[in-house]
Amino acid sequence: MLRIHGIARSRAFRCIWAAEEAGLAYEVEPLGFAGGFRLERSLDINPNNKIPALEDGSLVLFESLAINLHIAGKAGAPLMPSGDDASRVLQWTLWAATEAEPHVMRWAYNAYLKPAAERIPAEAAAGKEALDARLAVLEGELAKRPFLVGDAFTVADLNVAGVLYGAWLNGYDLAPFPKVKAWLDTCLNRPAAKRARAQREG
Ligand SMILES: N[C@@H](CCC(=O)N[C@@H](CS)C(=O)NCC(=O)O)C(=O)O
């Protein structure tokens, strides 16, 4: 049984979604926030003291997207393809973490996450400008194929869409990127994604 530490209203959402896609048994240890962005108690199994963390037997992992690669690896194809496509999955996962997520968060903190009085519109605008440049890259790739790796949904789609989920849900203007919007709509309305979203949005 997988044990995911972290409430669905956090980056643990991605791991819950991955467990749902993989069809693996899991339980959620609902560690959340004390107010603001601090955890309500420390999470000793993660030396970073952040959520999510995963326990899978004696294996303990942190980093949401690495956790998802582990979960997908247990499920195998099509969620985790093999050969060159496994390298493409890694490429997109690192792209999500390094190219997309910092700008998603810069926009999100200043668009809806922080209390209104603490938001800085110029920061939101800078985050949006940088994220738009990355979404243009995604738009170009999605013009070539329906999913990021091959013709089927993989954990590459899950990891990139998981990083973009908060923006998608909170009114980010995707009109200039119609292929990204259609792809996000498809990914985030998969049955497994809907089951994970129900834990967060319900
Ligand atoms: N890169 C990490 C980021 C984890 C992270 O920042 N989690 C937030 C919640 S979504 C957290 O635990 N914040 C509490 C804190 O930073 O003290 C991952 O993807 O797992």
The ligand as an SDF file (V2000), in Angstrom:
LIG
                    3D

 20 19  0  0  0  0  0  0  0  0999 V2000
    9.7160   20.5070   -5.1270 N   0  0  0  0  0  0  0  0  0  0  0  0
    8.8850   20.0010   -4.0600 C   0  0  0  0  0  0  0  0  0  0  0  0
    8.1330   21.1670   -3.4260 C   0  0  0  0  0  0  0  0  0  0  0  0
    7.3760   20.7390   -2.1830 C   0  0  0  0  0  0  0  0  0  0  0  0
    6.6920   21.9200   -1.5100 C   0  0  0  0  0  0  0  0  0  0  0  0
    7.1600   23.0710   -1.5770 O   0  0  0  0  0  0  0  0  0  0  0  0
    5.5640   21.6190   -0.8640 N   0  0  0  0  0  0  0  0  0  0  0  0
    4.8430   22.6360   -0.1430 C   0  0  0  0  0  0  0  0  0  0  0  0
    3.3560   22.3580   -0.1900 C   0  0  0  0  0  0  0  0  0  0  0  0
    2.7150   22.2250   -1.8430 S   0  0  0  0  0  0  0  0  0  0  0  0
    5.2570   22.6030    1.3320 C   0  0  0  0  0  0  0  0  0  0  0  0
    5.4410   21.5530    1.8960 O   0  0  0  0  0  0  0  0  0  0  0  0
    5.3610   23.7740    1.9470 N   0  0  0  0  0  0  0  0  0  0  0  0
    5.6760   23.9020    3.3380 C   0  0  0  0  0  0  0  0  0  0  0  0
    6.9570   24.6300    3.5620 C   0  0  0  0  0  0  0  0  0  0  0  0
    7.6200   24.9990    2.5740 O   0  0  0  0  0  0  0  0  0  0  0  0
    7.3160   24.8240    4.7230 O   0  0  0  0  0  0  0  0  0  0  0  0
    7.9250   18.9380   -4.6130 C   0  0  0  0  0  0  0  0  0  0  0  0
    7.5460   19.0500   -5.7860 O   0  0  0  0  0  0  0  0  0  0  0  0
    7.5580   18.0010   -3.9030 O   0  0  0  0  0  0  0  0  0  0  0  0
  1  2  1  0
  2  3  1  0
  2 18  1  0
  3  4  1  0
  4  5  1  0
  5  6  2  0
  5  7  1  0
  7  8  1  0
  8  9  1  0
  8 11  1  0
  9 10  1  0
 11 12  2  0
 11 13  1  0
 13 14  1  0
 14 15  1  0
 15 16  2  0
 15 17  1  0
 18 19  2  0
 18 20  1  0
M  END
$$$$
